[in-house]
Amino acid sequence: GNFTMFSIILVLLFCGVVGAFAPPPLSYQHGSPAISSSSSSRLEMSVTTTERDTKVQEVLSFAREIGPVGKFASEEDQKKLEAMSQKLVEYSDPTPGETILDGMHDLVYSASEGGSSGVLFGRVSGKVQQEFLDETTFINTVTLGPLKAALRATRSVKNDSTNLVKFHQTTISVFGQTVLEKDIKGGGFWKYLFMGKIVDTDGKEKFIRIMETPSLFVLEQPL
């Protein structure tokens, strides 16, 4: 009936969003090192300074102000956020590319022109999250009401500051029922500008990742 047709239309829109999760493709080399199980689940800084918290807070505040959909912001604001983010490199945890990630991470900002920011059509967007299931496997999701698009992927270490990402499967569900499941190929990279735990302006601890894919992404995980 009408509901079925409405669901199909929305599923097709979500398919476009899932495809847009992928950063520019890379040529993969076999034998890329897996993320080491001996890596700390959270690399602790020997010194966590107020200056570090303040600098990251400034980036987060501005990202929230103009995000999560970067392309809706002015070019000037996008460039400003990118410049602010570049200055956080010196405050980052060491070897972020080797850090084991866990739990649910929320998108704060995406400069991607595609649907990685959750845009479905026009100025309508869904909630974007990233859930880490184990040391290498994660799920990207875009949720809007009863609709959810999910992309299962894995990551490995390229170097101390970069992860290689490989995509495996997309799933579209409506009211928790899977309506489409498809194996896919492709991938890209995450180059970290900043990774680490901070105390946000609300006084709560958060784990922050700021990376280039090459589009700028800002994500946070409440602790």
Secondary structure, 3 states (H helix, E strand, C coil): CHHHHHHHHHHHHHHHHHHCCCCCCCCCCCCCCCCCCCCCCCCCCCCCCHHHHHHHHHHHHHHHHHCCEHHHCCHHHHHHHHHHHHCCHHHCCCCHHHCCCCEEEEEEEECCCCHHHCEEECCEECEEEEEECCCCEEEEEEEECCEEEEEEEEEEEEECCEEEEEEEEEEEEECCEEEEEEECCCEEEEEEEEEEEEECCCCCEEEEEEEECCCEEEEEEEC
